[in-house]
Amino acid sequence: MVARKESKTITMRPDPEEPVEERVGQQKRPESGQFRLQVDRQTKGSYATYEAAEEAGIAIKKGYPILQVAVYDRVASLNKIIGLPETG
């Protein structure tokens, strides 16, 4: 029987000066703003004012008119669907 040499494992620790990468995925919750922008019933962002959320929603709706875009007010529990602005 042949004896094995012990192997050493070197663990590399991250450099303390490097910023830690934040994982993005389903576990990350949106910010705690009152108004949430939803695209096809999925929350995409949170805003402090309705106007800011509506502006972001209109920009998405102009680029992708087939999507359902809404602003949800979590305090009043209201959901308002955003449509394309009338032209002409």
Secondary structure, DSSP 8 states (H G I E B T S, - for coil): ---------------TTS------STTS-----SEEEEETTEEEEEESSHHHHHHHHHHHHHH-TTS-EEEEETTTTEEEEE------
